[in-house]
Amino acid sequence: MSATTAVAPAKARTGWYFLLLALASLMWSGQGTAVKVLDRHMGPIAITFLPFYITTLLFVPLLLKMRRENPAAPSPSASDWVKFVVAGVAGQVLAQLGMTWGISKSLASNGAILNLLIPVISAVLASLMLKERITALRIASLTIGLLGVLLMSTPDLKQASFGKMQFLAGNVLILCGCLGSSFYNVYCKGLMQRFTEIEILIFSYITASLASLPLLIWVEPFSFRVFRLFDWHSWVSFAFLALFMYGASMLLFFKALQHLDVTTASASLYLVPVFGVFLAAALLGERLNILAIVGTAVVLMATILVMKYDTSY
């Protein structure tokens, strides 16, 4: 088989994995809208973790089915469970709670800007923890993608306020959420040598759910009576978070992450604001400005650049 013949299937597989990442980004772009709808009824901790618990409960039968079909699969040891606790607490709990709680104490524009740090932080952590190579192409792709999103985020940049002390706590929480998200992706990539992506996701979700329960009991006590106030918009938003935000999107991302480097996969996160802009235009009637269109083109160029020419995977 010639080198040219071998490269074509590899590039086709890479294109498939980037399609999975794009679908995951599309789902993540709807998180802000869903949170705004539920914010009328619940606090940030309940909004973060109640759908998360539903996702975890739905995942457990999937895990049991996989274990029955593959009895030779390794069972987690005590040291493995420690790793899943680290992934669940330092990753998922910190990421989800930091982001939701931080935005409630700061500005949404601050959150949108700070979120742009996730691919960059992920690249640095992947280099330190997984020894991934930081190539010139990957640096160029991250930089171009960042510039494209900054063009799209011009209104957020104008409204952002990082210097005011009343937003300091919220900005720190958002930054912690960004660190948690980046750490979770990188750390779980290292666990894929022993467990499948679905097993890692489910085991880390279980530990994150158990670790977050005290927050709903003592920090923000929750009453199930709040569900009586839900209208259909609220139920759709709640279901979206449980089924797509925490469920399907993470399965798609982890499936791609099993075959791509973290740095490469993280570049796809710049697609989240792209989809967010177009969802706002389609669902909320917001008008697209020229900077949003130009920024979208730049982000797509960065994604195609790393997808087509990165040969490190």
N, C-alpha and C positions, 0 to 999 in steps of 0.2 A: 504493500500500500504506500503510495507516495505521500510526501509531507502535505501537499496541497489537499489531497483527499482526506487526510486525517484531521486537518484543521477545520474543514467545513462542518462536520458533525459537532466538534467541540464548540464552535461559534454558535451553532444552532442551539445547543444546550445552554450556553451562556445567555442567549437571547430569551430562552424560556425562563431561566431563573430571574432575569431582570423584569420579565412580565409579571412574575409572582411578586416581586418587590414593588412594582408599580401598583398592583392590586392592593397590596398591604398599605401602601401610602394613601391610596384613595380612601380606604376605610378609616385610617387615622385622621384624615383631613376633616372628617365629620365629628370628631370628638368635641370640639369647641361648641358647635351648635347644640349637640346633645346635652352637654353640661349646662349651657345657658337655660335650656328648657327645664331641666331638673332642679336648677338652682332656686326655683320658686318654692319648692317643697322640702328640700333636704339640705343639710350642711355639706361641706366639702368632703368630710370623712365618709359619710354615708354614700354620697355620689361616687366616690372612688371605689369603695370596697363592696357594697351590696351587689352591684353587677359582677364584680370580680368573684364573689362567692358563688354566684349562679354558674359562672363559667367553670369554676373549679369542680363543682358538683357534676356538671355535664361531662367534664373530662374524665372523671373517675371510671365510669363504665367503659369508656374507650380504652383506658389503661388496662382494666381487667380483661377485656376482650383480647388485647394485644398479648398479654401475658399468657392467656390460655392457648392462643395460636402459636406462641413461641415459648414453650416451657424452658428452653435452654438459655433464655435471656438472663443476664446476670441480675441478681437481686441487690439492691443498694445495701452496702455495708454501713457500719457506724460512721466511718470516715466519709462515705458518700453522702450520708444524710447531713453531715456537717457542711459539706459543700453546697447542698441544696438549700440549707438554712441561710448560708452566706448569699447565695443567688437570690433567694426569696426576700430576705430582709434588706440587705445592702443594695439589691437590685430593684425588685418590683415594688416593695413597700416604699422605699425612698423615692423612686422615680414617680410613682403614681400620686402619692400623698404630697410630695414636694411640689409637683407641678400644679395640682388642683388647689392646694392650700395656699401656695405662693401667689397664684393669680388672684385669689380672693383678698389678699393683703396688699397687692400691688396693682399694676395696670396690665390689661390684656396686651397692650403694645409692648410692654417690657418683656412679658412672657414670649411673645412672638419673636422678638429680637434675640433673647437669650437662648431660645431653642435652636438657633442657627449654630450654636457651639457644639451640638451633639455629634455631628459627623467629625468635626475636628478633634474633639475629646476622644471619640472612639478610635480614631486613627492613632493618636498618641498612646492610648492604653493598649491597643493591639500591638504596637511596636514594642512596648515595654513588657507586656504579659505573654504575648504569643510569638514575639520575635518576627512579626510580619514586616516585610520590606516597605519602606516609604519611598516609592519611586517618584521620579520627576513627573511621570504621567498622572499618578494619583494625586500629587500635590497640585498639579495644574487643574485636574478635574474638580477637586474640592474647592480650589480658589475661584474657578469660573462659576461653579454652582453657587458659591456664596455670593459672588457679585450679582448673579442673576436674581437671587432671592432678595438681596438688598434693594435692587431696583423695584421689585414688586412690593417691598415693604416700606416704601417712601412715606406713606401716611403714618405707619407705625413708628418710624424713626422720628417724625415730627412730633408725635404725641408722647414718645417714650420719655421717661424721667427717671434717671438712675441716681441723680445727686440728692434728691429730696429724702430726708431722714425717715419720713413716715412710710416710705416704700422700701426701706432698707431690709426689714425682716422678710417681706414678701420676695424681694429680689434674691436674697440669700436662699430662701426656700426653693425658688425656681431653679437657681443654679445647682442646688443639691439634687433636684429632680433630674436635671440634665446629666449630672455625674452618675446618678443611679441608673438611668437609662443606658448610658454608654457602658458603664461597668457590667450591667446585666448581659448585654449583647456580647461583650468580649469574654467575660467569665464563662458564659454558657457555651461559647465556641470551643473553649478548652475542655469541656466535659463531653463533647461529642465523640471523643475517642473511645469512650466506654459505653455510652448510652445513646439511643436515638434522639432526634430532635423533639419528638412528641413526648418521650419519657422525661426528658429534661424539663420541658415546659410544664408538664403536669406535676412532677415532684416539687419543682420550685414554687408552683402555684399553691400547692398544699401547705408548704411551710410558710409562705407569705400570708395565706388566709389565717392560719393559726396565730401568727405573730401579730396580725392587725386586729384581732378580735377585742383585745383590751381597750383599743382606741374607741370602739363603738360602745363599750360598756361603761367606761369611766370618763373619757375625754369628751365625747359627743354622744351621750345616751340616745338610743334610737327607739322609736315606737312604730310598730307596724301599722298603726292607725293612719300614718301619713299616706299610705297607698289608697285610702278612700278618696283623697283629694286629686288623684291622678285623672287627667283627661286622656284622650287617645294620643295626643302629642307626647305626653309624659311616658305613656306605656311604650310607644314606638322608640323613644329616646333611650329608655331603660333597656329595652330588648336589643337595641343597636349596640349599646356599650357591652352587654353581656355576650351577645352572639358574634359580633363582628369586631369590635374594638379590642377586647381581651381574648376572643376566641379565634375566629377565622384568620384575622390579620396576622396574629402571632404564629399560627401554624404555617402560613405562607412565608413569613419572614424567616422562620427557623429552617424551613425546607430549603430556601435559597442559601441561607447562611451555612448549611452543611457542605455546600459545594463552592462557595465563594469566600474570599478573605473578608474579614470584618470591615476593613477600610473600603473595599470595593462596594460591599453591600450598604454601608452607611451613607455612601454618596447618594443613594436613592432617596434618603430622607429629605433631600431638598425638593423632592416632588410633592411633599405634603402641602406646603403653602401654594404650590401651583394648582393642585386639585381644589384646595380651599377657596382660592379666588374664583375658579370656574363654578364651584358648587354655590357660592354666594350669588354669582350672577344668575345661575339657573333657578335656584330655589328661593332666593330672597329678592331678586330683581335688581341687584346692585350692578352698576354700569362698569364695564371694563375700560380702564384708561390705557393710554399708549405705553406707559411704563410697565404696567402689568403684562401686556402682550410681549413687549421686548424682553422683560425679565423671564417670562415663560420660555421664550425661544432660547435664551442663554442657558437656562437650567437644562433644557432638553439637549442642547449641544454638549454640555458637560457630561450628561448621562450617556449619550451615544459615544462620546470620546472614550470613556473608560470601558464601556461595554465592547467596543469594536477593537480597541488597540491594546488593552491590558492583557498581557499573556502570562501573568504571574500565577494564575490558578490553573 
